């Protein structure tokens, strides 16, 4: 199978000896929407710039549709890149900005102009084609940058936090447009972001990076519900992370001896050696909070397990959603969200409570 993009053991070491990217491996199918996600300094933008040709590769290889591109300059790579700042030319009109890449390629004027008009129409920019970018909104500027990148018909579109400069409402609107456009065009997108919600909403797969290394590559739902490392469990969503020792393992089902007693979970591919140190990660959305007076028999019937005792540290209602901050033992509080119909008026800060979840919601993470 020929992939649109392959990174094989790619690494980047800067002149001062800092390793920015370490042994990065990824195969991307045609038409996939891939997100690089991680904290600042994790290497995600450096990786994107190596694909674009703006950073040299210290080790490994990059292939686009089977062709090795390590030594190709940016202008000869079948890629286009959109930056957070948009990098529009203020002295040019919208049409001039969009046309720029085709001018560089010395495309015949008639073909060039036809391509420009088609992409302007597709992105709703025809009416502002003769205006300068500084007179337009953030959303329009983002569309201009997108049009300029797409008009050259790249095999792969690289996006470096392109929505970072937009306000929350516009950001959400552009997210929806971007996803629909990508699906319609069938172009492979590689998208860098530090915003979890963006990565989870837009991408087919997410590459979570930390300190230059890949922590996990998964589809959004799997990443959210089945973290494979402690870093991912703490970085993605809100998970209760409960340490313990593996006491038994049968198939995908494991039992851990924890400070809260014996707890069950799902191995989900993780190694579960008896006696090994491990943790259970439980998404906050999977946790139910019950008053302390709830009958113990209820938990056995409803959850197939015993509950964990906690103390309600704070409770806040935001519209129809109630947020509950619960302290378990000496660990950091976890935040549980639920509908007001479920929690409003039933609990108050300072209450002792029980926390319960179905065992399949808990994921084993090997240490």
Rosetta blueprint (number, residue, H / E / L):
1 X L
2 X L
3 X L
4 X L
5 X E
6 X E
7 X E
8 X E
9 X E
10 X E
11 X E
12 X E
13 X E
14 X L
15 X L
16 X L
17 X L
18 X L
19 X E
20 X E
21 X E
22 X E
23 X E
24 X E
25 X E
26 X E
27 X E
28 X E
29 X L
30 X L
31 X L
32 X L
33 X E
34 X E
35 X E
36 X E
37 X E
38 X L
39 X L
40 X L
41 X L
42 X L
43 X L
44 X H
45 X H
46 X H
47 X H
48 X H
49 X H
50 X H
51 X H
52 X H
53 X L
54 X L
55 X L
56 X L
57 X L
58 X L
59 X E
60 X E
61 X E
62 X E
63 X E
64 X E
65 X L
66 X L
67 X E
68 X E
69 X L
70 X L
71 X L
72 X L
73 X L
74 X H
75 X H
76 X H
77 X L
78 X L
79 X E
80 X E
81 X E
82 X E
83 X L
84 X L
85 X L
86 X L
87 X L
88 X L
89 X L
90 X L
91 X L
92 X L
93 X E
94 X H
95 X H
96 X H
97 X H
98 X H
99 X H
100 X H
101 X H
102 X H
103 X H
104 X H
105 X L
106 X L
107 X L
108 X L
109 X H
110 X H
111 X H
112 X H
113 X H
114 X H
115 X H
116 X H
117 X H
118 X H
119 X H
120 X H
121 X H
122 X H
123 X L
124 X L
125 X L
126 X H
127 X H
128 X H
129 X L
130 X L
131 X L
132 X E
133 X H
134 X H
135 X H
136 X L
137 X L
138 X H
139 X H
140 X H
141 X H
142 X H
143 X H
144 X H
145 X H
146 X H
147 X H
148 X H
149 X H
150 X H
151 X L
152 X L
153 X L
154 X L
155 X L
156 X E
157 X E
158 X E
159 X E
160 X E
161 X L
162 X L
163 X L
164 X L
165 X L
166 X L
167 X L
168 X H
169 X H
170 X H
171 X H
172 X H
173 X H
174 X H
175 X H
176 X H
177 X H
178 X H
179 X H
180 X H
181 X H
182 X H
183 X H
184 X H
185 X H
186 X L
187 X L
188 X E
189 X E
190 X E
191 X E
192 X E
193 X E
194 X L
195 X L
196 X H
197 X H
198 X H
199 X H
200 X H
201 X H
202 X H
203 X L
204 X L
205 X E
206 X E
207 X E
208 X E
209 X E
210 X E
211 X L
212 X L
213 X E
214 X E
215 X E
216 X E
217 X E
218 X E
219 X L
220 X H
221 X H
222 X H
223 X H
224 X H
225 X H
226 X L
227 X L
228 X L
229 X L
230 X H
231 X H
232 X H
233 X H
234 X H
235 X H
236 X L
237 X L
238 X L
239 X E
240 X E
241 X E
242 X E
243 X E
244 X E
245 X E
246 X E
247 X E
248 X E
249 X E
250 X E
251 X L
252 X L
253 X E
254 X E
255 X E
256 X E
257 X E
258 X E
259 X L
260 X L
261 X E
262 X E
263 X E
264 X E
265 X E
266 X E
267 X L
268 X L
269 X L
270 X L
271 X L
272 X L
273 X L
274 X L
275 X L
276 X L
277 X E
278 X E
279 X E
280 X E
281 X E
282 X E
283 X E
284 X H
285 X H
286 X H
287 X L
288 X E
289 X E
290 X E
291 X E
292 X L
293 X L
294 X L
295 X L
296 X H
297 X H
298 X H
299 X H
300 X H
301 X H
302 X H
303 X H
304 X L
305 X L
306 X L
307 X L
308 X E
309 X E
310 X E
311 X E
312 X E
313 X E
314 X E
315 X E
316 X E
317 X E
318 X E
319 X L
320 X L
321 X E
322 X E
323 X E
324 X E
325 X E
326 X E
327 X E
328 X L
329 X L
330 X L
331 X L
332 X L
333 X L
334 X E
335 X E
336 X E
337 X E
338 X E
339 X E
340 X H
341 X H
342 X H
343 X H
344 X L
345 X L
346 X L
347 X L
348 X L
349 X L
350 X L
351 X L
352 X E
353 X E
354 X E
355 X E
356 X E
357 X L
358 X L
359 X H
360 X H
361 X H
362 X E
363 X E
364 X E
365 X E
366 X E
367 X L
